[in-house]
Amino acid sequence: MPKLKVLAGIPARYASTRFPGKPLALLAGRPLVEHVWRCVRGVIAVDRVVIATDDERIVAAARAFGADVCLTRADHPSGTDRLAEVAAREDCDLVVNVQGDEPLIHPEAIAAALAPFERTPALEASTLKTLARDPAEADNPNVVKVITDKHGFAVSFTRTRPPGPAPYFKHLGLYVYRRDFLLRLTQLPPSPRERAERLEQWRILENGFRLLVVETPHDSIGIDTPEDLARAETLLTGAQRPATRDL
């Protein structure tokens, strides 16, 4: 079987309501989006990495640190829709959606989300989960929790405390799509729970598609607030590292 051609896209929107200018916020002296880009470049299976944005300031910053960048329309409702605009112009088999606010995403975690596609031709989409280690995150609405079935496919996502006893799994905001599936998915309107919970992965489930959730030992931090950025700064500078288990 020939190797699947992989495009990794990093959606980056300047006008974040909770943290305006977030992609260009400095983390350890570099723009936040540059950290994400450097992590993705460490994945051997990825053939091309593109930052997708609607803002010329992000375009200029990305080009300054050597990234391939694509200027997209400004009216996309989600990062997935923004990435689909880029993927529609590209010759690729798989599209990795790496959130532009995940500066500590581990290259091995990205590789793990990609791996099932090589052995499962019918698989259309995957994402990641990791065992939750911080009890305080259970009630943090910015930390999304995921419930899967016995085969590893997503059943539900929630921002609230998950039902049942601990432990639970937190969702990591990374997705892999077959290109054609991504283009079909983004032609569908946002689903009811997607709108209500601001979780675009619900569009997959509420339209009857399956989403494989791959477990990784590598935790990450989504940057939603300046406080999250400060925490990431502490982790990145080595005062504290995200807990991992051996692969």
C-alpha positions as CSV (number, residue, x, y, z in Angstrom):
1,M,0.0,0.0,0.0
2,P,1.5,3.4,-0.9
3,K,2.1,5.9,1.9
4,L,-0.7,8.2,2.7
5,K,0.0,11.8,1.9
6,V,-0.5,13.9,5.0
7,L,-1.3,17.7,5.3
8,A,-1.2,19.2,8.7
9,G,-3.1,22.5,9.1
10,I,-3.0,24.8,12.1
11,P,-6.0,27.1,12.1
12,A,-5.1,30.4,13.8
13,R,-7.7,33.2,14.4
14,Y,-6.6,36.6,15.7
15,A,-10.0,37.8,16.9
16,S,-10.6,35.3,19.8
17,T,-13.3,36.6,22.1
18,R,-11.7,35.3,25.3
19,F,-8.1,36.1,24.4
20,P,-7.7,38.5,21.4
21,G,-4.5,38.1,19.5
22,K,-3.9,34.7,21.1
23,P,-1.9,33.1,18.3
24,L,0.7,35.9,18.6
25,A,0.9,36.0,22.4
26,L,4.5,35.3,23.4
27,L,5.3,32.0,25.1
28,A,9.0,31.6,26.1
29,G,9.8,34.5,23.7
30,R,8.1,33.0,20.6
31,P,4.5,33.4,19.3
32,L,2.1,30.8,20.6
33,V,1.4,29.5,17.0
34,E,5.1,29.1,16.4
35,H,5.4,26.5,19.2
36,V,2.5,24.5,17.7
37,W,4.2,24.7,14.2
38,R,7.5,23.4,15.6
39,C,5.7,20.5,17.3
40,V,4.0,19.4,14.1
41,R,7.1,19.7,12.1
42,G,8.5,17.0,14.4
43,V,6.1,14.4,13.0
44,I,7.8,12.2,10.4
45,A,4.5,11.1,8.8
46,V,3.4,14.7,8.0
47,D,4.4,15.8,4.5
48,R,3.4,19.5,4.8
49,V,2.5,21.9,7.6
50,V,0.3,25.0,6.8
51,I,-0.9,27.7,9.1
52,A,-4.4,28.8,8.1
53,T,-5.5,32.2,9.1
54,D,-7.7,35.2,8.1
55,D,-5.4,37.8,9.6
56,E,-2.5,39.5,7.9
57,R,-0.7,40.0,11.3
58,I,-0.5,36.2,11.7
59,V,0.5,35.8,8.1
60,A,3.5,38.2,8.6
61,A,4.5,36.5,11.9
62,A,4.3,33.0,10.4
63,R,6.4,33.9,7.4
64,A,8.9,35.6,9.7
65,F,9.6,32.2,11.5
66,G,9.6,30.3,8.2
67,A,6.2,28.7,8.1
68,D,4.0,28.0,5.1
69,V,0.9,30.0,5.6
70,C,-2.5,30.3,3.8
71,L,-4.8,33.4,4.0
72,T,-8.4,32.2,4.3
73,R,-11.8,33.7,4.3
74,A,-12.8,35.5,7.5
75,D,-16.4,34.0,7.8
76,H,-15.6,30.5,8.9
77,P,-17.5,29.3,11.9
78,S,-14.8,27.0,13.1
79,G,-11.2,26.0,12.7
80,T,-12.3,22.9,10.9
81,D,-14.2,24.9,8.3
82,R,-11.1,27.1,7.9
83,L,-8.9,24.1,7.3
84,A,-11.3,22.6,4.8
85,E,-10.8,25.7,2.6
86,V,-7.1,24.9,2.6
87,A,-7.6,21.2,2.1
88,A,-9.9,21.7,-0.9
89,R,-6.8,23.2,-2.8
90,E,-4.4,20.4,-1.8
91,D,-3.5,17.0,-3.1
92,C,-3.5,14.9,0.0
93,D,-5.1,11.8,1.6
94,L,-5.2,12.8,5.2
95,V,-5.7,16.2,6.9
96,V,-4.5,16.8,10.5
97,N,-6.3,19.6,12.3
98,V,-3.9,20.9,15.0
99,Q,-5.4,23.6,17.2
100,G,-3.3,26.7,17.1
101,D,-3.6,27.1,20.9
102,E,-2.0,23.7,21.8
103,P,1.7,24.7,22.2
104,L,2.6,21.5,24.1
105,I,1.1,19.0,21.8
106,H,3.6,16.1,21.5
107,P,4.7,14.9,18.1
108,E,4.2,11.3,19.3
109,A,0.6,12.1,20.1
110,I,0.0,13.4,16.6
111,A,1.7,10.3,15.1
112,A,-0.6,8.1,17.3
113,A,-3.7,9.7,15.9
114,L,-2.4,9.2,12.3
115,A,-1.4,5.5,12.7
116,P,-4.8,3.8,12.5
117,F,-5.4,5.2,9.0
118,E,-2.6,3.1,7.5
119,R,-4.2,-0.2,8.7
120,T,-7.9,0.7,8.6
121,P,-9.0,2.0,5.1
122,A,-12.6,2.5,6.3
123,L,-11.6,4.9,9.1
124,E,-12.7,8.5,8.3
125,A,-11.7,10.5,11.4
126,S,-9.7,10.2,14.6
127,T,-8.9,12.3,17.7
128,L,-7.0,11.9,21.0
129,K,-7.6,11.4,24.7
130,T,-5.4,11.2,27.7
131,L,-6.0,10.0,31.2
132,A,-6.9,13.0,33.4
133,R,-4.5,13.6,36.2
134,D,-5.6,16.8,37.8
135,P,-8.8,16.5,39.8
136,A,-9.5,20.2,39.4
137,E,-9.9,19.8,35.7
138,A,-13.1,17.8,36.1
139,D,-15.1,21.0,36.8
140,N,-13.2,23.2,34.4
141,P,-15.4,23.9,31.4
142,N,-12.3,24.7,29.3
143,V,-11.2,21.0,29.7
144,V,-13.3,18.8,27.5
145,K,-14.0,15.3,28.7
146,V,-14.6,12.3,26.3
147,I,-16.5,9.1,26.8
148,T,-15.9,6.2,24.4
149,D,-17.3,2.8,23.7
150,K,-15.5,-0.5,24.1
151,H,-14.0,-0.2,20.6
152,G,-12.6,3.2,21.2
153,F,-15.1,5.3,19.3
154,A,-16.5,8.5,20.8
155,V,-19.9,8.4,22.4
156,S,-20.0,11.8,24.1
157,F,-18.1,15.0,24.8
158,T,-18.8,17.3,27.7
159,R,-17.4,20.4,29.4
160,T,-19.0,19.4,32.7
161,R,-17.9,16.8,35.2
162,P,-18.3,13.4,33.5
163,P,-20.7,10.9,35.0
164,G,-19.4,8.0,37.0
165,P,-16.4,7.6,39.2
166,A,-12.8,8.7,38.4
167,P,-10.7,8.1,36.5
168,Y,-11.9,9.9,33.3
169,F,-10.3,10.9,30.0
170,K,-9.8,14.4,28.8
171,H,-10.0,15.2,25.1
172,L,-7.1,16.7,23.3
173,G,-8.1,19.1,20.5
174,L,-6.5,17.4,17.6
175,Y,-8.2,15.6,14.7
176,V,-7.2,13.6,11.6
177,Y,-9.6,13.4,8.7
178,R,-9.6,11.7,5.3
179,R,-9.6,14.7,3.0
180,D,-12.9,13.8,1.3
181,F,-14.6,13.2,4.6
182,L,-13.5,16.6,5.9
183,L,-14.8,18.3,2.8
184,R,-18.2,16.5,3.2
185,L,-18.4,17.2,6.9
186,T,-17.9,21.0,6.5
187,Q,-20.8,21.1,4.0
188,L,-23.1,20.1,6.8
189,P,-24.6,22.8,9.1
190,P,-23.4,23.1,12.7
191,S,-25.3,20.5,14.7
192,P,-27.5,21.3,17.8
193,R,-25.0,20.2,20.4
194,E,-22.1,21.7,18.5
195,R,-23.8,25.1,18.8
196,A,-24.9,24.6,22.4
197,E,-21.6,23.4,23.8
198,R,-19.3,25.1,21.3
199,L,-17.7,21.7,20.5
200,E,-17.3,21.1,16.8
201,Q,-16.7,17.4,17.1
202,W,-20.4,17.0,17.8
203,R,-21.1,17.6,14.1
204,I,-19.4,14.2,13.4
205,L,-21.5,12.3,16.0
206,E,-24.8,14.0,15.4
207,N,-24.6,13.2,11.7
208,G,-24.1,9.5,12.4
209,F,-20.4,9.3,11.6
210,R,-17.8,7.5,13.8
211,L,-14.8,9.2,15.5
212,L,-12.0,7.0,16.7
213,V,-10.4,8.2,20.0
214,V,-6.8,7.2,20.3
215,E,-5.3,7.2,23.8
216,T,-2.0,8.9,24.3
217,P,0.2,9.2,27.4
218,H,1.2,12.7,26.4
219,D,-0.9,15.5,28.0
220,S,-1.3,19.0,26.6
221,I,-2.7,22.4,27.5
222,G,-5.2,24.3,25.4
223,I,-4.6,28.0,25.8
224,D,-8.0,29.7,26.4
225,T,-7.0,32.5,28.8
226,P,-3.9,34.5,29.8
227,E,-3.8,32.4,32.9
228,D,-3.4,29.3,30.7
229,L,-0.6,31.0,28.9
230,A,1.2,31.6,32.2
231,R,0.8,28.0,33.2
232,A,2.2,26.8,29.8
233,E,5.2,29.2,30.4
234,T,5.9,27.4,33.6
235,L,5.7,24.0,32.0
236,L,7.7,24.9,29.0
237,T,10.5,26.5,31.0
238,G,10.9,23.2,33.0
239,A,9.6,24.2,36.4
240,Q,6.9,21.6,35.8
241,R,6.4,19.1,33.0
242,P,3.2,17.4,31.9
243,A,3.0,13.9,33.3
244,T,3.5,11.1,30.9
245,R,3.5,7.3,31.0
246,D,5.9,5.1,29.1
247,L,4.7,4.2,25.6
